[in-house]
Amino acid sequence: MRDFGKILRRIREEKGLTQGELARLVGVGRPTLSNWERGVEHPSIAALARLADVLEVSADRLLGRNPPAKVREGAAGEPVSASDPLVRRLARRAGVPPEAIAAFLAAASRSRGGAGEGRSGTDRRDVPGGDCD
């Protein structure tokens, strides 16, 4: 987190916000935001989440991180296979079949990327038994 303050300042300036404006939107005082930018203090996890939301960036970007390739691939909407080692590990830990994890991830990806204007992203046909009223 050593570059956090520099990154925060750069993103804030890219968004055309003053310290006072961003502080108000995040729900902290301007001196607190100034301390974050100067590296004197670091935000709590909750404050980091609010910063990411307000600035419309990921917490990873604020922290100067690049997520691992596996995470980036899944986030890009590529299909996830039940034979994927990460899916199998999660299935083992959750005590469910890997196919169930892969199906869940596929459905979540469809609803996140396929929700159109005025739709919640949930199609009752995607849910077993969801075709009846």
C-alpha positions in Angstrom: 0.0 0.0 0.0 3.0 2.2 -0.2 1.8 3.9 -3.4 -1.9 4.0 -2.3 -1.9 7.8 -1.7 -0.3 8.6 -5.1 -2.8 6.4 -6.9 -5.7 7.8 -4.9 -4.7 11.4 -5.7 -4.2 10.6 -9.4 -7.6 8.9 -9.7 -9.3 11.7 -7.8 -7.7 14.3 -10.1 -8.7 12.3 -13.2 -12.3 12.4 -12.0 -12.0 16.2 -11.5 -12.7 16.1 -7.8 -11.2 18.2 -5.0 -10.2 16.6 -1.7 -13.1 18.2 0.0 -15.6 16.9 -2.6 -14.3 13.3 -2.5 -14.1 13.4 1.3 -17.8 14.4 1.5 -18.8 11.7 -1.0 -17.0 9.0 0.9 -18.2 10.3 4.3 -14.9 11.4 5.9 -13.3 14.7 6.7 -10.9 16.5 4.2 -8.0 16.1 6.6 -8.5 12.3 6.7 -8.5 12.2 2.9 -5.4 14.4 2.8 -3.7 12.0 5.2 -4.5 9.0 3.0 -3.1 10.8 0.0 0.1 11.7 1.8 0.5 8.2 3.2 0.2 9.3 6.8 -2.9 7.0 7.3 -4.6 4.3 5.4 -8.4 3.9 5.0 -10.3 1.1 6.7 -11.6 -1.7 4.5 -15.1 -0.1 4.6 -13.6 3.3 3.5 -11.6 1.6 0.8 -14.8 0.0 -0.6 -16.6 3.4 -0.5 -13.7 5.1 -2.3 -13.8 2.4 -5.0 -17.6 2.8 -5.4 -17.4 6.6 -5.5 -14.5 6.7 -7.9 -15.9 3.9 -10.0 -12.7 1.8 -9.9 -11.8 -1.5 -8.3 -10.1 -1.7 -4.9 -7.3 -3.5 -6.8 -6.7 -0.4 -8.9 -6.6 1.8 -5.8 -4.2 -0.6 -4.2 -2.0 -0.8 -7.3 -2.6 -4.5 -7.7 -3.2 -6.6 -10.8 -5.4 -9.6 -10.1 -4.0 -13.0 -11.1 -4.6 -14.1 -14.7 -7.2 -16.7 -13.6 -9.3 -14.0 -11.9 -9.0 -11.7 -14.9 -10.1 -14.5 -17.3 -13.2 -15.3 -15.3 -14.1 -11.7 -15.0 -13.9 -11.3 -18.8 -16.8 -13.7 -19.2 -15.0 -16.7 -20.5 -16.8 -20.0 -19.7 -15.6 -21.8 -16.6 -15.3 -25.5 -16.8 -16.1 -28.0 -14.0 -12.7 -29.5 -14.6 -10.9 -26.2 -13.8 -8.7 -26.7 -10.8 -10.0 -23.7 -9.0 -13.6 -24.8 -9.5 -12.8 -28.3 -8.3 -11.1 -26.9 -5.2 -14.0 -24.6 -4.4 -16.4 -27.5 -5.0 -14.5 -29.8 -2.6 -14.4 -27.1 0.1 -18.1 -26.3 -0.3 -19.1 -30.0 -0.5 -21.0 -29.6 -3.8 -20.3 -31.0 -7.3 -17.9 -29.0 -9.5 -20.7 -28.8 -12.2 -22.8 -26.9 -9.7 -20.1 -24.3 -9.1 -19.5 -24.0 -12.9 -23.2 -23.6 -13.6 -23.5 -21.0 -10.8 -20.5 -19.0 -12.2 -22.0 -19.2 -15.7 -25.4 -18.0 -14.5 -23.8 -15.2 -12.5 -21.7 -14.1 -15.5 -24.9 -14.1 -17.8 -26.8 -12.0 -15.3 -24.0 -9.5 -14.8 -23.3 -9.1 -18.4 -26.7 -9.8 -19.9 -29.0 -7.6 -17.9 -30.6 -5.1 -20.2 -32.3 -1.8 -19.5 -35.1 -2.4 -17.1 -34.2 -6.0 -16.3 -32.8 -7.3 -13.1 -30.6 -9.8 -14.9 -32.5 -12.8 -13.5 -34.4 -14.9 -16.0 -36.9 -17.2 -14.3 -36.0 -19.8 -17.0 -32.5 -19.9 -15.6 -33.8 -21.2 -12.3 -35.0 -24.8 -12.0 -38.8 -24.7 -11.7 -38.7 -21.0 -12.5 -41.0 -21.3 -15.5 -44.2 -21.5 -13.4 -46.0 -18.7 -11.5 
